[in-house]
Amino acid sequence: PGELVEGRQKLDRMIAELSPPVVAILGISAYRAAFNDRAAKSGKQATPYGASDLWVLPNPSGRNAHTTMPRLAVAYAEAARAAGIRLAPVTRCDDP
């Protein structure tokens, strides 16, 4: 947890300098530790970063076996659209 808090401090400085439209944290456990928010759920969060939206997305690690590839794609697409990235339409998704 200490390393995650240190990482968040570095992230805070980067966001202050760059002002990205979206900040995405991969992994709910990492987010909960770094932001001291034990009740957080995946998705868009209340942001401490002014104009930068804050998203928590599922970790794509193979250790996160309960999140399927289609669900990862849906979650990542939401954050990408929030950042203004235009995505091709999905023609098939077996797992909503």
N, C-alpha and C positions, 0 to 999 in steps of 0.2 A: 504493500500500500504506500509506503514512503516514496518509492521510486515513481509511482503513478502520480502522487501529489507534486513531486519535483517536475515531472513531465508536464503536468498541467501548468505549472508556473512558466515553463518555457513556451508552452502553447499560448498562454495568455499574452506574452510579449510578442510572439509572432503575429497573432491576430491583431493586436494593437498597431503593429507596423504595417501589415498588409491589407487589413479590412476586407477579407474575402466575403462573398455573399453567403456562403454556407460553410460551416465547420462540421465535419462528421467524425464521430468517435466510434471506432469499431470495438464492439464488445460491451455488453451491459455491465459486467462485473468490473471492468476497467473504469467505465464511466462512474459507477457508484462509488468506487474507492477515490478516484481523482477529484470528483466533485462533491464528495460527502453527501450523497443523495441515495440512501438505501432503498427508497421506494420507487426509484425511477423505472420506467418501462421503455422499451424500444420505441423509436419514432422521434418526432419533433419535440424538443424540450423548450422550457422557458429559457431564454438566452441571457447570459450575463455580458454578452458581447455587442450590445447596441444593435447595429444594422446587420450583423452576421447571424443568420439562423443557426441554431445548434441542433444537430441530429445525432441520435444514438442508433447505430446499425448493427445487425448481427455480425459477429466475427466470422469470417469465411474459413477459419481453421477447420481441419478435419476433426478436431477434438469437439467441435460444436456440431455433432452429428444430428441433433434434433431439428436443426434448421436446414430445410431442403434447398437445393439449388434454385428451383422456381421461387421460393419465398425470399431467398437472398436477392434474386433479380428484382422482385417487386419492391423490396425495401430500398435497395440501392437506386432504383429508378425514381422513387419518390424524392429522395435527396437530390438526385441529379436534376430533376425538373425544377426543384426549388432553387437550384443554382443557375437556372436558365439554360440548361443543356437540353437540346432537342434530341429526342430519341426516336428511333424507328418504332412503329407499332409492333406489338407482340402478336404473333399470329397463332401461337399455341402455348398454353400453360396447363399442365396436367395437375398442378397442385397450387390452388389459389392462396 
